[in-house]
C-alpha cells in the first residue's frame, strides 16, 4: 500500500503542469463572436460586404485588437445576436460558430445580454419615464430563472463548439462594458432608482455567469465590466453612451469609440501577459 501511495505521489509530481496559453502572434487567425457590444454599430462605418443589420463597425474592439497584434480577423459579430445565433443561423446570417476552423488561434466572445433583455429593459425603463413614449418603446420584461439558466448553458455549449472546431484556439470572453451609473440621478440614463437597481443586478449576474462559464470550460475572461466601472455614462470619461449617442460615436446604451479603444487595449495587454 505504501509503495502504491508513493508511486501515485511521484506520478503527480512528475506530471507536466498545464501550459499557459500562448499569446497570439502576427498572422494568426482571430475570430470575434458576439452581439452589438462587440460588433460596434455606429463606431466607424460598417465593414464593407457584411450584413448591414449586424452593424460591424470598422473601429470595434475586434478590428482594433487585430490591428494592434497583426492578426487575421474574421468578424462574425452581429448586433442583436443571442447565444442561439452563435450556435445556429439567424435568417440570412449563418451561425457565428461556423467562422471557427482548425486554423483559428484566438476567439473572443461577448454574448448573453440579449438573451435576458439586458439593454432592452434599460430602454423600457427609460420609456416608462417619458410623457409621450416613443412608438418603438417596449414593456419591461421579467426574466425567469429558466432563461438565465438557458443563457448559461448555451454559453458553455459555445465554448465546447469552439473546442471541437479549433482545439488549440485560445478562448477569451469579454464581458459587457458598464453602461449604468453607480448611483441614480444620471441625466444620460433617466430611469428610476428601482429600475436602475434591477438593471445593475442583471449586469452583475451576467458578469458572474460569464466568469463561471469561463472557469468551468477552461476558457478565459477579460472582466471589462470591472475595468469600465468608473467610465459609465455621466462619468468624467465615459466609455459608453446613455440614452443618446453623438453621431459617429456608437449607439445609445452601448460602448462608444473610447470604450472600444479601451477594450482593445485591455485585451492586448491581457493576451500578452498570459
C-alpha positions in Angstrom: 0.0 0.0 0.0 2.8 2.4 0.9 4.5 1.7 -2.4 1.3 2.4 -4.3 0.8 5.8 -2.5 4.4 6.7 -3.2 4.1 5.8 -6.8 0.9 7.9 -7.1 2.6 10.9 -5.5 5.6 10.5 -7.8 3.3 10.4 -10.8 1.6 13.6 -9.7 4.8 15.4 -9.1 6.3 14.3 -12.4 3.1 15.1 -14.4 3.7 18.3 -16.5 1.8 21.3 -15.4 -0.9 22.7 -17.8 0.9 25.1 -20.1 -0.2 28.7 -20.1 -2.0 29.7 -23.3 0.4 31.3 -25.7 -0.1 34.9 -26.8 -1.3 35.2 -30.4 1.4 36.1 -32.9 1.1 38.2 -36.1 -0.7 36.4 -38.8 -2.8 34.2 -36.5 -6.4 33.7 -37.4 -8.7 35.5 -35.0 -12.5 35.0 -34.8 -14.6 37.6 -33.0 -18.1 36.5 -32.0 -20.9 38.2 -30.1 -23.6 40.8 -30.0 -23.6 44.6 -30.6 -21.3 45.2 -27.7 -18.6 43.6 -29.8 -19.9 44.5 -33.3 -19.8 48.2 -32.5 -22.6 49.7 -34.5 -22.0 53.3 -35.1 -18.4 53.1 -34.2 -16.9 53.9 -37.6 -18.6 52.9 -40.9 -19.9 49.4 -41.3 -17.4 46.9 -42.6 -18.0 46.5 -46.3 -19.6 43.4 -47.7 -21.1 42.4 -44.3 -24.8 42.2 -43.3 -26.0 45.8 -42.8 -28.1 44.9 -39.8 -25.2 43.4 -38.0 -23.5 46.8 -37.7 -19.9 45.6 -37.6 -18.2 48.9 -37.1 -14.7 49.2 -38.6 -13.5 50.7 -35.3 -14.9 48.0 -33.0 -12.6 46.3 -30.5 -12.0 43.2 -32.7 -10.7 45.4 -35.5 -8.6 47.5 -33.2 -7.2 44.4 -31.5 -6.4 42.7 -34.8 -4.6 45.8 -36.0 -2.6 46.1 -32.8 -1.4 42.4 -32.8 -1.3 41.9 -36.6 -4.0 39.2 -36.6 -6.1 37.9 -39.4 -9.6 38.9 -38.3 -12.8 37.1 -39.1 -15.5 39.3 -37.6 -18.7 37.2 -37.1 -20.3 39.6 -34.6 -23.8 40.8 -35.1 -26.0 43.4 -33.4 -29.0 41.8 -31.7 -27.4 38.4 -31.6 -28.2 35.9 -28.8 -26.4 32.7 -27.8 -28.8 31.0 -30.2 -27.4 33.0 -33.1 -23.8 32.0 -32.2 -24.8 28.3 -32.3 -27.3 28.4 -35.2 -28.4 30.5 -38.2 -30.3 33.8 -37.9 -32.3 34.2 -41.1 -29.7 35.1 -43.7 -26.8 35.3 -41.2 -25.1 32.0 -40.8 -24.1 30.6 -37.3 -21.2 32.6 -35.9 -19.6 29.4 -34.8 -19.1 28.4 -38.4 -16.4 31.0 -38.7 -14.2 29.0 -36.4 -12.0 26.4 -38.1 -8.9 24.3 -37.2 -6.6 27.2 -38.1 -8.2 29.6 -35.6 -5.8 30.6 -32.8 -7.9 33.2 -30.9 -11.6 33.5 -30.3 -13.2 36.4 -28.4 -16.8 36.2 -27.2 -19.2 38.9 -25.9 -22.6 37.4 -25.7 -25.6 36.7 -23.4 -27.1 40.1 -22.8 -29.8 39.9 -25.4 -30.9 36.5 -24.1 -32.0 38.2 -20.9 -33.2 41.5 -22.3 -30.4 43.5 -20.6 -30.3 46.5 -22.8 -33.9 46.1 -23.9 -35.1 46.5 -20.3 -32.9 49.6 -19.8 -34.7 51.2 -22.8 -38.1 50.0 -21.4 -37.2 51.7 -18.1 -36.5 54.9 -19.9 -39.7 54.7 -21.8 -41.6 54.4 -18.5 -40.4 57.9 -17.7 -41.5 59.5 -21.0 -44.5 61.8 -21.0 -45.1 60.7 -24.6 -43.4 57.3 -25.1 -41.7 56.6 -28.4 -43.7 54.3 -30.7 -40.8 51.9 -30.6 -41.0 51.5 -26.8 -41.5 48.0 -25.4 -42.5 47.0 -21.9 -40.1 45.8 -19.2 -39.7 42.0 -19.4 -39.3 40.0 -16.2 -36.6 37.4 -16.9 -37.1 33.9 -15.4 -34.5 31.8 -13.7 -35.0 29.3 -16.5 -34.0 31.9 -19.1 -30.9 32.7 -17.1 -30.0 29.0 -16.8 -30.6 28.6 -20.6 -28.3 31.5 -21.3 -25.5 30.0 -19.2 -25.9 26.5 -20.6 -25.7 27.8 -24.2 -22.6 29.9 -23.3 -21.0 26.6 -22.2 -22.0 25.0 -25.5 -20.4 27.8 -27.4 -17.0 27.0 -25.8 -17.5 23.3 -26.4 -18.3 24.0 -30.1 -15.1 26.2 -30.4 -13.0 23.4 -28.8 -14.4 20.9 -31.3 -13.5 23.0 -34.3 -10.3 24.6 -33.0 -8.7 22.5 -30.2 -5.7 24.8 -30.0 -7.6 28.1 -30.0 -7.4 30.5 -27.1 -10.9 31.4 -26.0 -11.5 34.7 -24.2 -14.8 36.0 -23.0 -15.0 39.8 -22.9 -17.9 40.6 -20.6 -20.2 43.5 -21.0 -19.0 47.1 -20.6 -20.6 49.1 -17.7 -23.5 51.1 -19.2 -25.1 52.0 -15.9 -24.2 54.8 -13.5 -23.1 53.6 -10.0 -26.0 55.6 -8.4 -29.1 57.3 -9.6 -29.6 60.9 -10.8 -27.7 60.5 -14.1 -29.3 62.6 -16.8 -27.9 60.4 -19.5 -29.7 57.4 -18.2 -33.1 58.7 -17.0 -34.6 55.7 -15.2 -36.0 55.3 -11.7 -33.8 54.1 -8.8 -35.8 50.9 -8.7 -35.2 50.1 -12.4 -31.5 51.1 -12.0 -31.1 48.6 -9.2 -32.8 45.9 -11.1 -30.6 46.5 -14.1 -27.5 46.6 -12.0 -28.5 43.2 -10.5 -28.9 41.8 -14.0 -25.5 43.2 -15.1 -23.7 41.6 -12.1 -25.5 38.3 -12.7 -24.5 38.3 -16.3 -20.8 39.0 -15.4 -20.9 36.2 -12.8 -22.3 33.8 -15.3 -19.7 34.7 -17.9 -16.9 34.2 -15.3 -18.4 30.9 -14.2 -18.7 29.5 -17.7 -15.1 30.6 -18.5 -13.8 28.8 -15.4 -15.9 25.6 -15.9 -14.9 25.3 -19.6 -11.2 26.2 -19.2 -11.6 29.4 -21.1 -10.6 32.9 -20.0 -12.4 36.1 -19.2 -11.5 39.8 -19.5 -13.6 41.4 -16.9 -14.3 44.5 -18.8 -17.3 45.2 -16.6 -14.9 45.9 -13.8 -12.3 47.8 -15.9 -15.1 50.1 -17.1 -16.8 50.7 -13.8 -15.6 54.2 -13.4 -16.3 55.1 -17.0 -20.1 54.8 -17.1 -22.4 57.5 -18.6 -22.2 60.7 -16.5 -18.6 59.9 -15.5 -15.8 62.3 -16.3 -14.6 60.0 -19.2 -17.5 57.8 -20.3 -16.7 54.7 -22.3 -20.4 54.1 -23.1 -23.4 56.2 -24.2 -26.5 56.9 -22.3 -29.9 57.1 -23.9 -28.5 59.3 -26.7 -25.3 59.0 -28.7 -23.3 61.5 -30.7 -23.3 60.9 -34.4 -20.4 58.6 -35.4 -19.7 57.6 -31.8 -21.7 54.4 -31.3 -25.4 54.0 -30.4 -27.4 54.5 -27.1 -26.6 52.3 -24.1 -23.6 50.8 -25.9 -19.8 51.4 -25.9 -18.6 54.5 -27.7 -15.3 54.8 -29.5 -13.4 55.3 -26.3 -14.9 52.1 -24.9 -13.8 50.0 -27.9 -10.3 51.5 -27.7 -10.2 50.7 -24.0 -11.4 47.1 -24.6 -8.8 46.5 -27.4 -6.0 47.9 -25.3 -7.0 45.8 -22.2 -7.3 42.7 -24.4 -3.9 43.2 -26.0 -2.3 43.6 -22.5 -4.3 40.6 -21.2 -3.2 38.4 -24.0 0.5 39.4 -23.8 0.9 38.9 -20.1 -0.5 35.4 -20.0 
